[in-house]
Amino acid sequence: MKKILSFMDWGVFALRSYHYILLLSRILPGSELSTRTLINVIWLSIALVAPLLFWFPGRRMNKVWFCILELLLGGSYYVHSVMDPALTSKADYLLPSLTMGYLLTKPTLWIIPLLAVIPFFFQSYLKISWEQTLSVGTDNLLFCFIGLWASFVANAYVQKNKLAAEVERQNKLLTHYSAEIEKMTLLEERNRMSKELHDTLGHSFISLILSLDASIALMDSKPAEAKDRLIRLRALAETNLDDMRNIVHEMGEEEESRLIRQVESLAARFREHTGTALTLSLPETERSIRFDIRQAVLRVIQESFTNALKHGKATQLHLDLGYSESHLHLSVRNNGIPIDKFHYGFGLTAMKHRVERLGGRLHLSSGKGIPTITEVRCEIPLKGVMPHGED
């Protein structure tokens, strides 16, 4: 981007320099070195150099004073060259007009009508027609607007560069957000399982070890008592095994029944990390869902949220989750930029495969209306859903 902007600045600079150097080259060879010729050379040299004290590509950027000096020095020489009968080579003011259009700012908008008026300064003196005068003024305006258009193109590149940097920043933020969600979920599950196993089985296994040590010590001296202890320890081990199975079963049952809570947690973190407005429509009652279905639903939601911000620049999202008798229904809508054609990159392809692997269907739609709505909708069959309490 910077190379393109620099190229445009130097291009305009070269065109302006060519204008004044061409005028100097026409004066010097064809004229005697008279006082008048010397004055014209000095005048053109000052008109060439003085404005560059305020604007020079990559160094100085005071565009207002550049335009003022350009108009005063170059514009006055332009009028002088047209009115002076001794000058065989008449100047025009097209390339300086283009330069001022390229560097135009709000404080110097008054230059635009002035460029059209300049020819009228010598119209009455030279007694030229109004049509010819108007034509010269129109040419000046035309080149000014060409420079203004080039400036708009340059500013568009600047805005595009800033937008690309902002998109990159948002992508990094969303990537970090997804990684944090995954990390926090795994850490939460690990800590919860560790605590549950420690609190429930830790004491029982300590007692089991101590009783085994005592039984080993009694093996030689009191074998009958040691055998009795071992029988009781075996019963304790069976009890501990049952406790462990119950814990695993309860954890699995909780995993299956916490989809709504995880969706709410996911939405809360999304709001916190991105500041995006997000509304939820969730069922009042939870259903026990297989782990792979729950994971697929969460991944579809995450990818939909990410795409809404990354590609659609959405500011509002709505999530709708519900159950029918045989299917789970999910819809994520956003007010982002409408998409004419969906390109199945890695994220959308993975999301589609997840849903289809479970026998479901994924639908993507985007409409151009008021308001514009882009929707990700999927339905997944709930076959194989286990009722609570069954092993």
Buried (B, 14 or more C-beta within 10 A) or exposed (E): EEEEBEEBBEEBBEBBBEBBEEBBEBBEEEBEEEEEBEEBBEBBEBBBEBBBEBBBBEEEEBBBBBBBBBBEBBBBBBBBBBEEEEBEEEBBBBBBBBBBBBBBEEEBEEBBEBBBEBBEBBBEEEEBEEEEBBEBBEBBBBBBBBBBEBBEEBEEBEEEBEEEEEBEEBEEBBEEBBEEBEEEBEEEEEEEEEEBBEEBBEEBEEEBEEBBEEBEEBEEEEEEEBEEBBEEBEEBBEEBEEBBEEBBEEBBBEBBBBBBEBBBBBBEBBEEBBEBEBEBEBBEEBBBBBEEBBBBBBBBBBBBBBBBBBBBBBEBBBBBBEBEEEBBBBBBBBBBBBBEEBEEEEBBEBBBEBBBEBBBEBEBEBEEEEEBBBBBBBBBBBEEBEEEEEE
